[in-house]
């Protein structure tokens, strides 16, 4: 469980993968991951492929990341969401601020 990240320099894409429960216990690790993003990153991707559960603190972390990096709409994608995770994101109206796949 936890956070991993990588930068695909050719694409200018910075990816953060979350594993297990995306909740308050990952706050510092998630913040460290996005704060260590290279300055030449043009696109940010949160991979939720291995997320079992997401709570309200994770929603707050995603919003804080977007604000901290001063990202416009469309510059942060949330990908590989399970049906349940996607449902929570849609209830919170995150599709208005993020690209959700």
C-alpha positions as CSV (number, residue, x, y, z in Angstrom):
1,X,0.0,0.0,0.0
2,X,1.2,3.5,-0.7
3,X,2.3,5.9,-3.3
4,X,4.7,5.6,-6.2
5,X,5.6,8.1,-8.8
6,X,7.5,8.5,-12.0
7,X,8.3,11.1,-14.7
8,X,8.0,10.3,-18.3
9,X,10.3,13.0,-19.7
10,X,9.5,12.5,-23.4
11,X,5.8,13.1,-22.7
12,X,6.3,15.7,-19.9
13,X,4.0,13.5,-17.8
14,X,4.3,13.0,-14.1
15,X,2.4,10.0,-12.8
16,X,1.5,9.2,-9.2
17,X,0.1,5.7,-8.5
18,X,-2.0,5.0,-5.4
19,X,-2.2,1.5,-4.0
20,X,-4.7,0.2,-1.4
21,X,-6.8,2.6,0.6
22,X,-6.5,6.2,-0.5
23,X,-7.2,7.9,2.9
24,X,-5.7,10.2,5.5
25,X,-2.9,7.8,6.2
26,X,-1.4,8.7,2.8
27,X,-1.5,12.4,3.3
28,X,2.3,13.1,3.8
29,X,3.3,10.5,1.2
30,X,0.9,11.9,-1.4
31,X,1.9,15.5,-0.7
32,X,5.6,14.5,-1.0
33,X,5.0,12.8,-4.3
34,X,3.4,15.9,-6.0
35,X,5.7,18.4,-4.3
36,X,8.7,16.5,-5.8
37,X,7.3,16.7,-9.3
38,X,9.8,18.1,-11.9
39,X,9.3,21.7,-12.8
40,X,9.1,20.7,-16.5
41,X,6.1,18.4,-16.0
42,X,3.2,19.5,-18.3
43,X,0.7,16.9,-17.3
44,X,-0.1,15.1,-14.1
45,X,-1.8,11.7,-13.9
46,X,-3.1,9.9,-10.8
47,X,-3.4,6.2,-11.4
48,X,-6.1,4.6,-9.3
49,X,-5.8,1.1,-10.7
50,X,-4.9,-0.5,-7.4
51,X,-7.2,1.7,-5.1
52,X,-9.5,-0.4,-3.0
53,X,-11.2,2.5,-1.2
54,X,-11.3,6.3,-1.3
55,X,-12.5,8.6,1.4
56,X,-13.2,12.3,1.8
57,X,-9.7,13.1,2.9
58,X,-8.4,11.7,-0.4
59,X,-10.8,14.0,-2.2
60,X,-9.3,16.9,-0.3
61,X,-5.8,15.8,-1.1
62,X,-6.6,15.8,-4.8
63,X,-8.1,19.3,-4.6
64,X,-5.1,20.5,-2.6
65,X,-2.7,19.1,-5.2
66,X,-4.5,20.9,-8.0
67,X,-4.3,24.2,-6.0
68,X,-0.7,23.7,-4.9
69,X,0.5,23.1,-8.4
70,X,-1.8,25.8,-9.8
71,X,-3.2,23.5,-12.4
72,X,-5.9,24.5,-14.8
73,X,-8.8,22.1,-15.7
74,X,-7.6,19.3,-17.9
75,X,-4.0,19.3,-16.6
76,X,-4.6,16.5,-14.1
77,X,-6.1,13.2,-15.1
78,X,-7.4,10.5,-12.7
79,X,-7.2,7.2,-14.5
80,X,-8.0,3.5,-14.1
81,X,-10.8,4.1,-11.5
82,X,-12.8,1.1,-10.3
83,X,-16.6,1.5,-10.6
84,X,-16.9,2.3,-6.9
85,X,-14.1,4.9,-6.9
86,X,-15.5,6.5,-10.0
87,X,-18.9,6.7,-8.4
88,X,-17.5,8.6,-5.4
89,X,-15.7,11.0,-7.7
90,X,-18.8,11.6,-9.7
91,X,-21.0,12.2,-6.6
92,X,-18.4,14.8,-5.5
93,X,-18.6,16.4,-9.0
94,X,-14.9,15.9,-9.6
95,X,-15.6,15.4,-13.3
96,X,-16.0,19.2,-13.5
97,X,-12.4,19.8,-12.3
98,X,-10.5,16.7,-13.4
99,X,-10.5,14.3,-16.4
100,X,-11.7,11.0,-14.9
101,X,-11.2,7.7,-16.8
